[in-house]
Amino acid sequence: MARWSRLLVLVLLVVGAGVTAPGASVADASLPGSTVTLTPTAPTVVIGSTATLSGTLVMGDGSSPAGLPIDISETRPDSSTVDLGPVTTGPDGSFTTGPTAALAQPGTYTFTASYAGDVGHTGSQAVATVDSQLATSTLTLNAGKTTLAPGVATNLLGTLALSDSGSTTGQMVALAERRPDGSTVSLPAAAVAADGTFFYGPTEHMTELGVYTFTARYDGDTTHSGSQAVATVTSRKIGARATLRVGKTNVTPGMATNLLGSLTFSDETSTAGRRVGLTERRPNRTTRTLPSVAIRSDGTFLWGPTEHLTEVGVYTFIVHYLGDTQHSGAAAVATVRVAKITTTAALGTSVTRLFYGHVVTLTADVSGAPTGGLVVIHRTVNGKPSVAAQGHLNSDGIYRAVARPSENTLYWVTYAGDAAHGGSHSTIHKILVGPILAGSLSPSYARSGPYQLYHYQAACAKSGASCPIFSVHFIPANPGHMVYAVIQVYAGGQWRDAGTLGAETGPNSVAAINIRYPDASFIGYNLRVFAVYPSGPRFAGVIYGTWYLRITH
């Protein structure tokens, strides 16, 4: 038993010696700590470059003792670790490690700085990373022409620049072409010159219309990343422009005109010898193809004369260039308006009022109408239209006719026009026709100068019997019209109105008017009578006179 007790005491002594031994690496919470820092000079470097790192060691009491060892290790992107060996702190506690070996692997390198501690301080460590990256490359690509006509080729020019300023000599750039139809073709690779430029050309003749896309690709190498650039070339037809104008834009039926125009290309190349087609569309919408015409050396053309443009309306002429493999088509339009010559009809009358049986001269004047043009003078009598006269214009555009209207009549003139002249219509003129009122007094017993003498009759004053009768004959014969006798008496040295008496014309167109006096006071007075028609829809108003009478004992 005593032997086992002595053995236990020995084990405890050994264990105690391990805990308290100077320089032990096991942390002792009762000891001051230490702090290690580690910082790379550049956190990112180009692959193949070295790394340099610096750091400090500071004790928990703020001291930075010199001469203490710091272990440095490097863990590479492939997870392998290499011991870079210890470095020693300087007087201020700082330390530096590096340059390291070339960082040949792409990715993150992890560096660890470790201080193991001492009898008075616990240990510490710090970690820093450095990214090892490929140097970048920048590629540009340009086409000699970005827009060209079908069937034309171009050149490709580009540059390759390396971010580490490395040499581009011998580097190769792959080239590819994508056509408008979507198909792709690989082009021969281009070698990069010492100044970083490369050239390829000429390309194939670009026969398709649309966009050709060229791609330059640099795949990089062990130290440089790849890059890509794109250039596009649009293959499209050269633009064409046509113009067209007419010699006369407004003509009368039966006239012709000329067509003048031009054809130009947007690239200003000559159009001489090209042919353009022509089309004519008539007012009735029928279409006629005209013979084509060649472009002259100055880019213009002349075609004509056209057919005689006989239809009234708008003729449309179209010039069209169909284009070819390299040139687009073009068209232009010009119009000609065919309109009849405007005419203006007017009617003149020698009088506006006349008596029945008299004549009026009607003068038709049609300006703008040709000599010999037929004019018609129309009339309306009592609501019924008819032709009063018709005839041909003289060289002055005049036609005259004589009419003898029997009652109020409306006259106007029309010109119907012809193939080249428009028709026209004058304003309406009204000719008023006054009837003839033939008057007479019934037989008297005697006459004194102009006066017919009548004995006073009491029956006339009382009942209207045995009175003088004033008969009015309305010419032309028109029964049923009211006519009047206006009676005046001469008194006080002047004629004074004594009254108005009326009667309706009978079947024979005569009205008999009793001249009825009121009483014997009229004996000895001179009287006179006027025949009056006050006007109506068919005849103008008239006053006829005078007839004289005297009432005696």
Residue pairs with C-beta under 8 A, 6 or more apart in sequence:
18 24
19 26
22 118
22 119
23 116
23 117
23 118
23 119
24 119
25 116
25 117
25 123
27 117
27 122
27 123
28 122
31 117
31 120
31 121
31 122
32 59
32 60
32 61
32 120
32 121
32 122
33 59
33 60
33 121
33 122
33 124
34 57
34 58
34 59
34 60
34 115
34 117
34 121
34 122
34 123
34 124
35 57
35 58
35 59
35 60
35 124
36 55
36 56
36 57
36 70
36 113
36 114
36 115
36 124
36 125
36 126
37 55
37 56
37 58
37 113
37 126
38 53
38 54
38 55
38 111
38 112
38 113
38 126
38 127
38 128
39 53
39 54
39 55
39 128
40 51
40 52
40 53
40 111
40 128
40 129
40 130
41 51
41 52
41 53
41 54
41 98
42 51
42 52
42 130
43 129
43 130
43 131
44 130
44 131
44 133
45 51
45 103
45 130
45 131
45 132
45 133
46 132
46 133
46 134
46 135
46 163
46 164
46 223
47 103
47 104
47 105
47 106
47 132
47 133
47 134
47 135
47 222
47 223
48 102
48 103
48 104
48 223
49 102
49 103
49 132
50 98
50 99
50 100
50 101
50 102
50 103
51 98
51 99
51 100
51 103
51 109
51 111
51 130
52 96
52 97
52 98
52 99
52 100
53 72
53 96
53 97
53 98
53 111
53 113
53 128
53 130
54 94
54 95
54 96
54 97
55 70
55 94
55 95
55 96
55 113
55 126
56 64
56 89
56 92
56 93
56 94
56 95
57 64
57 65
57 68
57 70
57 89
57 93
57 94
57 95
57 115
58 64
58 93
59 65
59 121
60 121
60 122
63 93
64 89
64 92
64 93
64 94
65 89
65 93
66 88
66 89
66 90
66 91
66 92
66 93
67 88
67 89
68 88
68 89
68 115
68 118
69 86
69 87
69 88
69 115
69 116
70 86
70 87
70 88
70 89
70 95
70 113
70 114
70 115
71 83
71 85
71 86
71 113
71 114
71 115
71 116
72 83
72 84
72 85
72 86
72 87
72 97
72 111
72 112
72 113
72 114
73 81
73 82
73 83
73 84
73 111
73 112
73 114
74 81
74 82
74 84
74 100
74 109
74 110
74 111
75 81
75 109
75 110
75 111
75 112
76 82
76 105
76 107
76 109
77 105
77 106
77 107
77 108
77 109
77 132
78 105
84 97
84 100
84 111
87 95
87 96
87 97
88 95
89 95
95 113
97 111
97 113
103 109
103 130
103 132
104 132
105 132
106 132
106 133
106 134
107 131
107 132
108 129
108 130
108 131
108 132
109 129
109 130
109 131
109 132
110 127
110 128
110 129
111 127
111 128
111 129
111 130
112 125
112 126
112 127
113 125
113 126
113 127
113 128
114 123
114 124
114 125
115 123
115 124
115 125
116 123
117 123
117 124
134 220
134 223
134 224
134 225
135 162
135 163
135 164
135 166
135 223
135 224
135 225
136 162
136 163
136 224
136 225
136 227
137 160
137 161
137 162
137 163
137 218
137 220
137 224
137 225
137 226
137 227
138 159
138 160
138 161
138 163
138 227
139 158
139 159
139 160
139 161
139 173
139 216
139 217
139 218
139 227
139 228
139 229
140 158
140 159
140 229
141 156
141 157
141 158
141 214
141 215
141 216
141 229
141 230
141 231
142 156
142 157
142 158
142 231
143 154
143 155
143 156
143 157
143 214
143 231
143 232
143 233
144 154
144 155
144 156
144 157
144 201
145 152
145 154
145 233
146 231
146 232
146 233
146 234
147 233
147 234
147 236
148 154
148 206
148 233
148 234
148 235
149 235
149 236
149 237
149 238
149 267
149 326
149 327
150 206
150 207
150 208
150 209
150 235
150 236
150 237
150 325
150 326
151 205
151 206
151 207
151 325
151 326
152 205
152 206
152 235
153 201
153 202
153 203
153 204
153 205
153 206
154 201
154 202
154 203
154 206
154 233
155 199
155 200
155 201
155 202
155 203
156 175
156 190
156 199
156 200
156 201
156 203
156 214
156 216
156 231
157 197
157 198
157 199
157 200
158 173
158 190
158 197
158 198
158 199
158 216
158 229
159 196
159 197
159 198
160 168
160 171
160 173
160 192
160 196
160 197
160 198
160 218
160 227
161 168
161 196
162 168
162 224
164 223
164 224
166 223
166 224
167 194
168 192
168 193
168 194
168 195
168 196
169 192
169 193
169 194
170 191
170 192
171 191
171 192
171 218
171 221
172 189
172 190
172 191
172 192
172 218
173 189
173 190
173 191
173 192
173 198
173 216
173 217
173 218
174 186
174 189
174 216
174 217
174 218
174 219
175 186
175 187
175 188
175 189
175 190
175 200
175 214
175 215
175 216
175 217
176 184
176 185
176 186
176 187
176 214
176 215
176 217
177 184
177 185
177 186
177 187
177 203
177 204
177 212
177 213
177 214
177 215
178 184
178 212
178 213
178 214
178 215
179 185
179 208
179 210
179 212
180 208
180 209
180 210
180 211
180 212
180 235
181 208
181 210
187 200
187 203
187 214
188 200
190 198
190 199
190 200
190 216
191 198
192 198
198 216
203 212
203 214
203 233
206 212
206 233
206 235
207 235
208 235
209 235
209 236
209 237
210 234
210 235
210 236
211 232
211 233
211 234
211 235
212 232
212 233
212 234
212 235
213 230
213 231
213 232
214 230
214 231
214 232
214 233
215 228
215 229
215 230
216 228
216 229
216 230
216 231
217 226
217 227
217 228
218 226
218 227
218 228
219 226
220 226
220 227
236 328
237 323
237 325
237 326
237 327
237 328
238 265
238 266
238 267
238 269
238 326
238 327
238 328
239 265
239 266
239 327
239 328
239 330
240 263
240 264
240 265
240 266
240 271
240 321
240 323
240 327
240 328
240 329
240 330
241 263
241 264
241 265
241 266
241 330
242 261
242 262
242 263
242 276
242 319
242 320
242 321
242 330
242 331
242 332
243 261
243 262
243 332
244 259
244 260
244 261
244 317
244 318
244 319
244 332
244 333
244 334
245 259
245 260
245 261
245 334
246 257
246 258
246 259
246 260
246 317
246 334
246 335
246 336
247 257
247 258
247 259
247 260
247 304
248 255
248 257
248 336
249 335
249 336
249 337
250 336
250 337
250 339
251 257
251 309
251 336
251 337
251 338
252 338
252 339
252 340
252 341
252 420
253 309
253 310
253 311
253 312
253 338
253 340
253 419
253 420
254 308
254 309
254 310
254 419
254 420
255 308
255 309
255 338
256 304
256 305
256 306
256 307
256 308
256 309
257 304
257 305
257 306
257 309
257 336
258 302
258 303
258 304
258 305
258 306
259 278
259 302
259 303
259 304
259 306
259 317
259 319
259 334
260 300
260 301
260 302
260 303
261 276
261 300
261 301
261 319
261 332
261 334
262 295
262 299
262 300
262 301
263 271
263 274
263 276
263 295
263 299
263 301
263 321
263 330
264 271
264 299
265 271
265 327
270 297
270 299
271 295
271 299
272 295
272 296
272 297
272 298
272 299
273 294
273 295
274 294
274 295
274 321
275 292
275 293
275 294
275 295
276 292
276 293
276 295
276 301
276 319
276 320
276 321
277 289
277 290
277 292
277 319
277 320
277 321
277 322
278 289
278 290
278 291
278 292
278 293
278 303
278 317
278 318
278 319
278 320
279 287
279 288
279 289
279 290
279 317
279 318
279 320
280 287
280 288
280 289
280 290
280 306
280 307
280 315
280 316
280 317
280 318
281 287
281 288
281 315
281 316
281 317
281 318
282 288
282 311
282 313
282 315
283 311
283 312
283 313
283 314
283 315
283 338
284 311
284 313
288 307
290 303
290 306
291 303
293 301
293 302
293 303
294 301
295 301
296 302
306 315
306 317
306 336
309 315
309 336
309 338
310 338
310 419
311 338
312 338
312 339
312 340
313 337
313 338
314 335
314 336
314 337
314 338
315 335
315 336
315 337
315 338
316 333
316 334
316 335
317 333
317 334
317 335
317 336
318 331
318 332
318 333
319 331
319 332
319 333
319 334
320 329
320 330
320 331
321 327
321 329
321 330
321 331
322 329
323 329
323 330
339 422
340 417
340 419
340 420
340 421
340 422
341 368
341 420
341 421
341 422
342 368
342 422
342 424
343 366
343 367
343 368
343 369
343 415
343 417
343 421
343 422
343 423
343 424
344 366
344 367
344 368
344 424
345 364
345 365
345 366
345 375
345 413
345 414
345 415
345 424
345 425
345 426
346 364
346 365
346 366
346 367
346 413
346 426
346 427
347 362
347 363
347 364
347 365
347 377
347 411
347 412
347 413
347 426
347 427
347 429
348 362
348 363
348 365
349 360
349 361
349 362
349 363
349 411
349 429
349 431
350 360
350 361
350 362
350 363
351 358
351 360
351 431
352 429
352 430
352 431
352 432
353 431
353 432
353 433
353 434
353 540
354 360
354 405
354 431
354 432
354 433
354 434
355 433
355 434
355 435
355 436
355 542
356 406
356 407
356 433
356 434
356 435
356 436
356 475
356 476
356 539
357 404
357 436
357 475
358 404
359 402
359 403
359 404
360 402
360 403
360 404
360 405
360 431
361 400
361 401
361 402
362 377
362 388
362 389
362 400
362 401
362 402
362 403
362 411
362 413
363 398
363 399
363 400
364 375
364 377
364 393
364 398
364 399
364 400
364 401
364 413
364 426
365 397
365 398
366 373
366 375
366 393
366 397
366 399
366 413
366 415
366 424
367 397
368 397
368 421
368 422
368 424
369 375
369 393
369 397
369 415
369 417
369 421
369 424
370 393
370 418
370 420
370 421
371 393
371 394
371 395
371 397
372 392
372 393
373 392
373 393
373 397
373 415
373 418
373 421
374 390
374 391
374 392
374 393
374 415
374 416
375 390
375 391
375 392
375 393
375 399
375 413
375 414
375 415
376 387
376 389
376 390
376 413
376 414
376 415
376 416
377 387
377 388
377 389
377 390
377 399
377 401
377 403
377 411
377 412
377 413
378 385
378 386
378 387
378 388
378 411
378 412
378 413
378 414
379 385
379 386
379 387
379 388
379 403
379 405
379 409
379 410
379 411
380 386
380 409
380 410
381 405
381 406
381 407
381 408
381 409
381 410
382 407
382 537
382 538
388 401
388 403
388 411
389 401
389 403
391 399
391 401
392 399
393 399
403 409
403 411
403 431
405 431
405 433
406 433
406 476
407 433
407 476
407 538
407 539
408 430
408 431
408 432
408 433
408 537
408 538
408 539
408 540
409 430
409 431
409 433
410 428
410 429
410 430
410 431
411 428
411 429
411 430
411 431
412 425
412 426
412 427
412 428
412 429
413 425
413 426
414 423
414 424
414 425
414 426
415 421
415 423
415 424
415 425
416 423
417 423
417 424
432 540
433 539
433 540
434 533
434 539
434 540
434 541
434 542
435 474
435 475
435 476
435 478
435 481
435 533
435 539
435 542
436 475
436 542
436 544
437 472
437 473
437 474
437 475
437 483
437 531
437 532
437 533
437 542
437 544
438 472
438 473
438 475
438 544
439 470
439 471
439 472
439 473
439 485
439 529
439 531
439 544
439 545
439 547
440 470
440 471
440 473
440 547
441 452
441 468
441 469
441 470
441 471
441 529
441 547
441 549
442 468
442 469
442 470
442 471
444 452
444 453
444 454
444 468
444 549
445 453
445 454
445 455
446 452
446 453
447 453
448 550
449 548
450 548
451 526
451 548
451 549
451 550
452 468
452 547
452 548
452 549
452 550
453 549
453 550
453 552
454 468
454 549
454 550
454 551
454 552
455 551
455 552
455 553
456 517
456 520
456 522
456 523
456 551
456 552
456 553
457 465
457 466
457 467
458 520
459 465
459 466
460 466
460 467
460 468
460 514
460 516
460 517
461 516
461 517
461 518
461 519
461 520
464 514
464 516
467 514
467 515
467 516
467 517
468 514
468 515
468 549
469 512
469 513
469 514
469 515
470 485
470 501
470 512
470 513
470 514
470 515
470 529
470 531
470 547
471 510
471 511
471 512
471 513
472 483
472 485
472 503
472 505
472 510
472 511
472 513
472 531
473 509
473 510
474 481
474 483
474 505
474 509
474 510
474 511
474 533
475 509
476 509
477 508
477 509
478 505
478 509
478 538
478 539
479 505
479 506
479 507
479 508
479 509
480 504
480 505
481 504
481 505
481 509
481 511
481 533
481 536
481 539
482 502
482 503
482 504
482 505
482 511
482 533
482 534
483 502
483 503
483 504
483 505
483 511
483 513
483 531
483 532
483 533
484 500
484 501
484 502
484 513
484 531
484 532
484 533
484 534
485 500
485 501
485 502
485 513
485 515
485 529
485 530
485 531
485 532
486 497
486 500
486 529
486 530
486 532
486 543
486 545
487 497
487 498
487 499
487 500
487 501
487 515
487 527
487 528
487 529
488 495
488 496
488 497
488 498
488 527
488 528
488 529
488 530
489 495
489 496
489 498
489 522
489 525
489 526
489 527
490 496
490 525
490 526
490 527
490 528
491 525
495 528
498 527
500 532
501 513
501 514
501 515
501 516
502 511
502 513
503 511
503 512
503 513
504 511
505 511
506 512
515 527
515 529
515 549
517 551
522 551
523 551
523 552
523 553
524 550
524 551
524 552
525 550
525 551
526 548
526 550
527 548
527 549
527 550
527 551
528 545
528 546
528 547
528 548
528 549
529 545
529 546
529 547
529 548
529 549
530 543
530 544
530 545
530 546
531 543
531 544
531 545
532 541
532 542
532 543
532 544
533 539
533 541
533 542
534 541
535 541
